[in-house]
Amino acid sequence: MAPAVDTCDDNAGFNKFANDSTPAVFYFYASWDAASKIIAPYVEELAKKDSNIKFVKVDVDVAEDLANGQNVWQFPTFLFYKKGRQHDRYVGSDRSTLANKIKALKA
């Protein structure tokens, strides 16, 4: 069984998920960041509940070039992709805001 949350550490992987027919939520995080740690279990929970969206974790310390290329400077940052285009962006760890952004992505 595939993991509920995929991982990505380079531009090729990012492009694969971003251009897929399935909408994608990219979760850029830092392992040392408190807000990233707080929201991580919720991201896992959302991924398990909704197989119609790909959830993709990006560790900014491993994928620094990818994070810089996506203008990710704060953590956690979520990028929402649909049909190869960025649909939305959210910086923060508020569960209800994240859930609403995901709901909008599915619309």
PyMOL CGO cylinders between C-alpha atoms (Angstrom):
from pymol import cmd
from pymol.cgo import CYLINDER

trace = [
    CYLINDER, 0.00, 0.00, 0.00, 1.35, 3.42, -0.96, 0.3, 1, 1, 1, 1, 1, 1,
    CYLINDER, 1.35, 3.42, -0.96, 1.95, 5.95, 1.81, 0.3, 1, 1, 1, 1, 1, 1,
    CYLINDER, 1.95, 5.95, 1.81, -0.81, 8.50, 2.36, 0.3, 1, 1, 1, 1, 1, 1,
    CYLINDER, -0.81, 8.50, 2.36, 1.70, 11.33, 1.98, 0.3, 1, 1, 1, 1, 1, 1,
    CYLINDER, 1.70, 11.33, 1.98, 4.30, 11.21, -0.77, 0.3, 1, 1, 1, 1, 1, 1,
    CYLINDER, 4.30, 11.21, -0.77, 7.68, 12.92, -0.56, 0.3, 1, 1, 1, 1, 1, 1,
    CYLINDER, 7.68, 12.92, -0.56, 9.50, 15.06, -3.07, 0.3, 1, 1, 1, 1, 1, 1,
    CYLINDER, 9.50, 15.06, -3.07, 13.01, 16.49, -3.00, 0.3, 1, 1, 1, 1, 1, 1,
    CYLINDER, 13.01, 16.49, -3.00, 13.66, 17.87, -6.50, 0.3, 1, 1, 1, 1, 1, 1,
    CYLINDER, 13.66, 17.87, -6.50, 12.11, 19.78, -9.38, 0.3, 1, 1, 1, 1, 1, 1,
    CYLINDER, 12.11, 19.78, -9.38, 11.46, 16.63, -11.42, 0.3, 1, 1, 1, 1, 1, 1,
    CYLINDER, 11.46, 16.63, -11.42, 9.38, 15.12, -8.63, 0.3, 1, 1, 1, 1, 1, 1,
    CYLINDER, 9.38, 15.12, -8.63, 7.60, 18.41, -8.04, 0.3, 1, 1, 1, 1, 1, 1,
    CYLINDER, 7.60, 18.41, -8.04, 6.69, 18.73, -11.71, 0.3, 1, 1, 1, 1, 1, 1,
    CYLINDER, 6.69, 18.73, -11.71, 5.45, 15.13, -11.80, 0.3, 1, 1, 1, 1, 1, 1,
    CYLINDER, 5.45, 15.13, -11.80, 2.99, 15.74, -8.98, 0.3, 1, 1, 1, 1, 1, 1,
    CYLINDER, 2.99, 15.74, -8.98, 2.07, 19.30, -10.02, 0.3, 1, 1, 1, 1, 1, 1,
    CYLINDER, 2.07, 19.30, -10.02, 1.22, 18.24, -13.58, 0.3, 1, 1, 1, 1, 1, 1,
    CYLINDER, 1.22, 18.24, -13.58, -0.67, 15.09, -12.64, 0.3, 1, 1, 1, 1, 1, 1,
    CYLINDER, -0.67, 15.09, -12.64, -4.43, 14.96, -13.27, 0.3, 1, 1, 1, 1, 1, 1,
    CYLINDER, -4.43, 14.96, -13.27, -4.96, 14.52, -9.53, 0.3, 1, 1, 1, 1, 1, 1,
    CYLINDER, -4.96, 14.52, -9.53, -4.90, 17.81, -7.57, 0.3, 1, 1, 1, 1, 1, 1,
    CYLINDER, -4.90, 17.81, -7.57, -1.86, 18.11, -5.30, 0.3, 1, 1, 1, 1, 1, 1,
    CYLINDER, -1.86, 18.11, -5.30, -1.12, 19.78, -1.98, 0.3, 1, 1, 1, 1, 1, 1,
    CYLINDER, -1.12, 19.78, -1.98, 2.59, 20.39, -1.41, 0.3, 1, 1, 1, 1, 1, 1,
    CYLINDER, 2.59, 20.39, -1.41, 3.55, 20.70, 2.25, 0.3, 1, 1, 1, 1, 1, 1,
    CYLINDER, 3.55, 20.70, 2.25, 6.90, 22.52, 2.55, 0.3, 1, 1, 1, 1, 1, 1,
    CYLINDER, 6.90, 22.52, 2.55, 8.22, 22.05, 6.07, 0.3, 1, 1, 1, 1, 1, 1,
    CYLINDER, 8.22, 22.05, 6.07, 11.34, 22.23, 8.20, 0.3, 1, 1, 1, 1, 1, 1,
    CYLINDER, 11.34, 22.23, 8.20, 11.97, 19.43, 10.68, 0.3, 1, 1, 1, 1, 1, 1,
    CYLINDER, 11.97, 19.43, 10.68, 13.20, 21.94, 13.27, 0.3, 1, 1, 1, 1, 1, 1,
    CYLINDER, 13.20, 21.94, 13.27, 10.19, 24.29, 12.91, 0.3, 1, 1, 1, 1, 1, 1,
    CYLINDER, 10.19, 24.29, 12.91, 7.54, 24.14, 15.67, 0.3, 1, 1, 1, 1, 1, 1,
    CYLINDER, 7.54, 24.14, 15.67, 4.60, 25.10, 13.42, 0.3, 1, 1, 1, 1, 1, 1,
    CYLINDER, 4.60, 25.10, 13.42, 5.61, 22.41, 10.91, 0.3, 1, 1, 1, 1, 1, 1,
    CYLINDER, 5.61, 22.41, 10.91, 5.63, 19.83, 13.70, 0.3, 1, 1, 1, 1, 1, 1,
    CYLINDER, 5.63, 19.83, 13.70, 2.22, 20.95, 14.94, 0.3, 1, 1, 1, 1, 1, 1,
    CYLINDER, 2.22, 20.95, 14.94, 0.45, 20.61, 11.57, 0.3, 1, 1, 1, 1, 1, 1,
    CYLINDER, 0.45, 20.61, 11.57, 2.23, 17.42, 10.39, 0.3, 1, 1, 1, 1, 1, 1,
    CYLINDER, 2.23, 17.42, 10.39, -0.17, 14.92, 12.02, 0.3, 1, 1, 1, 1, 1, 1,
    CYLINDER, -0.17, 14.92, 12.02, -3.14, 16.78, 10.57, 0.3, 1, 1, 1, 1, 1, 1,
    CYLINDER, -3.14, 16.78, 10.57, -1.65, 16.62, 7.07, 0.3, 1, 1, 1, 1, 1, 1,
    CYLINDER, -1.65, 16.62, 7.07, -1.27, 12.85, 7.50, 0.3, 1, 1, 1, 1, 1, 1,
    CYLINDER, -1.27, 12.85, 7.50, -4.87, 12.62, 8.71, 0.3, 1, 1, 1, 1, 1, 1,
    CYLINDER, -4.87, 12.62, 8.71, -6.18, 14.60, 5.72, 0.3, 1, 1, 1, 1, 1, 1,
    CYLINDER, -6.18, 14.60, 5.72, -4.19, 12.47, 3.30, 0.3, 1, 1, 1, 1, 1, 1,
    CYLINDER, -4.19, 12.47, 3.30, -5.64, 9.27, 4.74, 0.3, 1, 1, 1, 1, 1, 1,
    CYLINDER, -5.64, 9.27, 4.74, -9.18, 10.63, 4.46, 0.3, 1, 1, 1, 1, 1, 1,
    CYLINDER, -9.18, 10.63, 4.46, -9.01, 11.92, 0.88, 0.3, 1, 1, 1, 1, 1, 1,
    CYLINDER, -9.01, 11.92, 0.88, -7.53, 9.79, -1.88, 0.3, 1, 1, 1, 1, 1, 1,
    CYLINDER, -7.53, 9.79, -1.88, -8.72, 12.27, -4.52, 0.3, 1, 1, 1, 1, 1, 1,
    CYLINDER, -8.72, 12.27, -4.52, -5.86, 14.64, -3.65, 0.3, 1, 1, 1, 1, 1, 1,
    CYLINDER, -5.86, 14.64, -3.65, -2.13, 13.91, -3.58, 0.3, 1, 1, 1, 1, 1, 1,
    CYLINDER, -2.13, 13.91, -3.58, -0.39, 15.20, -0.48, 0.3, 1, 1, 1, 1, 1, 1,
    CYLINDER, -0.39, 15.20, -0.48, 3.33, 15.73, -0.98, 0.3, 1, 1, 1, 1, 1, 1,
    CYLINDER, 3.33, 15.73, -0.98, 5.85, 16.60, 1.76, 0.3, 1, 1, 1, 1, 1, 1,
    CYLINDER, 5.85, 16.60, 1.76, 8.90, 18.66, 0.88, 0.3, 1, 1, 1, 1, 1, 1,
    CYLINDER, 8.90, 18.66, 0.88, 11.65, 18.94, 3.49, 0.3, 1, 1, 1, 1, 1, 1,
    CYLINDER, 11.65, 18.94, 3.49, 13.18, 22.36, 2.81, 0.3, 1, 1, 1, 1, 1, 1,
    CYLINDER, 13.18, 22.36, 2.81, 16.54, 21.34, 4.26, 0.3, 1, 1, 1, 1, 1, 1,
    CYLINDER, 16.54, 21.34, 4.26, 16.78, 18.48, 1.75, 0.3, 1, 1, 1, 1, 1, 1,
    CYLINDER, 16.78, 18.48, 1.75, 15.14, 20.29, -1.17, 0.3, 1, 1, 1, 1, 1, 1,
    CYLINDER, 15.14, 20.29, -1.17, 16.53, 23.77, -0.67, 0.3, 1, 1, 1, 1, 1, 1,
    CYLINDER, 16.53, 23.77, -0.67, 16.70, 24.56, -4.41, 0.3, 1, 1, 1, 1, 1, 1,
    CYLINDER, 16.70, 24.56, -4.41, 13.09, 23.47, -4.89, 0.3, 1, 1, 1, 1, 1, 1,
    CYLINDER, 13.09, 23.47, -4.89, 11.92, 25.57, -1.94, 0.3, 1, 1, 1, 1, 1, 1,
    CYLINDER, 11.92, 25.57, -1.94, 13.81, 28.60, -3.20, 0.3, 1, 1, 1, 1, 1, 1,
    CYLINDER, 13.81, 28.60, -3.20, 12.45, 28.09, -6.71, 0.3, 1, 1, 1, 1, 1, 1,
    CYLINDER, 12.45, 28.09, -6.71, 8.91, 28.09, -5.31, 0.3, 1, 1, 1, 1, 1, 1,
    CYLINDER, 8.91, 28.09, -5.31, 9.61, 31.18, -3.18, 0.3, 1, 1, 1, 1, 1, 1,
    CYLINDER, 9.61, 31.18, -3.18, 9.10, 29.30, 0.06, 0.3, 1, 1, 1, 1, 1, 1,
    CYLINDER, 9.10, 29.30, 0.06, 10.69, 31.27, 2.89, 0.3, 1, 1, 1, 1, 1, 1,
    CYLINDER, 10.69, 31.27, 2.89, 8.33, 30.58, 5.80, 0.3, 1, 1, 1, 1, 1, 1,
    CYLINDER, 8.33, 30.58, 5.80, 7.17, 27.30, 7.26, 0.3, 1, 1, 1, 1, 1, 1,
    CYLINDER, 7.17, 27.30, 7.26, 4.95, 25.52, 6.86, 0.3, 1, 1, 1, 1, 1, 1,
    CYLINDER, 4.95, 25.52, 6.86, 3.98, 26.62, 3.36, 0.3, 1, 1, 1, 1, 1, 1,
    CYLINDER, 3.98, 26.62, 3.36, 1.30, 24.82, 1.38, 0.3, 1, 1, 1, 1, 1, 1,
    CYLINDER, 1.30, 24.82, 1.38, 1.04, 25.07, -2.40, 0.3, 1, 1, 1, 1, 1, 1,
    CYLINDER, 1.04, 25.07, -2.40, -2.16, 23.86, -4.03, 0.3, 1, 1, 1, 1, 1, 1,
    CYLINDER, -2.16, 23.86, -4.03, -1.92, 22.61, -7.62, 0.3, 1, 1, 1, 1, 1, 1,
    CYLINDER, -1.92, 22.61, -7.62, -4.65, 21.63, -10.02, 0.3, 1, 1, 1, 1, 1, 1,
    CYLINDER, -4.65, 21.63, -10.02, -4.14, 20.64, -13.66, 0.3, 1, 1, 1, 1, 1, 1,
    CYLINDER, -4.14, 20.64, -13.66, -0.55, 21.87, -13.68, 0.3, 1, 1, 1, 1, 1, 1,
    CYLINDER, -0.55, 21.87, -13.68, -1.30, 25.33, -12.31, 0.3, 1, 1, 1, 1, 1, 1,
    CYLINDER, -1.30, 25.33, -12.31, -0.90, 26.78, -8.86, 0.3, 1, 1, 1, 1, 1, 1,
    CYLINDER, -0.90, 26.78, -8.86, -4.40, 27.25, -7.49, 0.3, 1, 1, 1, 1, 1, 1,
    CYLINDER, -4.40, 27.25, -7.49, -3.54, 28.74, -4.11, 0.3, 1, 1, 1, 1, 1, 1,
    CYLINDER, -3.54, 28.74, -4.11, -0.87, 29.20, -1.44, 0.3, 1, 1, 1, 1, 1, 1,
    CYLINDER, -0.87, 29.20, -1.44, -1.07, 29.20, 2.35, 0.3, 1, 1, 1, 1, 1, 1,
    CYLINDER, -1.07, 29.20, 2.35, 1.57, 29.88, 4.98, 0.3, 1, 1, 1, 1, 1, 1,
    CYLINDER, 1.57, 29.88, 4.98, 0.65, 28.77, 8.47, 0.3, 1, 1, 1, 1, 1, 1,
    CYLINDER, 0.65, 28.77, 8.47, -0.60, 25.92, 10.61, 0.3, 1, 1, 1, 1, 1, 1,
    CYLINDER, -0.60, 25.92, 10.61, -4.28, 26.71, 11.18, 0.3, 1, 1, 1, 1, 1, 1,
    CYLINDER, -4.28, 26.71, 11.18, -6.26, 23.51, 10.60, 0.3, 1, 1, 1, 1, 1, 1,
    CYLINDER, -6.26, 23.51, 10.60, -9.53, 25.15, 9.53, 0.3, 1, 1, 1, 1, 1, 1,
    CYLINDER, -9.53, 25.15, 9.53, -7.79, 27.42, 7.02, 0.3, 1, 1, 1, 1, 1, 1,
    CYLINDER, -7.79, 27.42, 7.02, -5.95, 24.45, 5.53, 0.3, 1, 1, 1, 1, 1, 1,
    CYLINDER, -5.95, 24.45, 5.53, -9.16, 22.41, 5.34, 0.3, 1, 1, 1, 1, 1, 1,
    CYLINDER, -9.16, 22.41, 5.34, -10.96, 25.28, 3.59, 0.3, 1, 1, 1, 1, 1, 1,
    CYLINDER, -10.96, 25.28, 3.59, -8.14, 25.68, 1.06, 0.3, 1, 1, 1, 1, 1, 1,
    CYLINDER, -8.14, 25.68, 1.06, -8.30, 21.95, 0.29, 0.3, 1, 1, 1, 1, 1, 1,
    CYLINDER, -8.30, 21.95, 0.29, -12.08, 22.14, -0.08, 0.3, 1, 1, 1, 1, 1, 1,
    CYLINDER, -12.08, 22.14, -0.08, -11.65, 24.99, -2.58, 0.3, 1, 1, 1, 1, 1, 1,
    CYLINDER, -11.65, 24.99, -2.58, -9.05, 22.97, -4.50, 0.3, 1, 1, 1, 1, 1, 1,
    CYLINDER, -9.05, 22.97, -4.50, -11.56, 20.13, -4.92, 0.3, 1, 1, 1, 1, 1, 1,
    CYLINDER, -11.56, 20.13, -4.92, -14.30, 22.47, -6.23, 0.3, 1, 1, 1, 1, 1, 1,
]
cmd.load_cgo(trace, "trace")
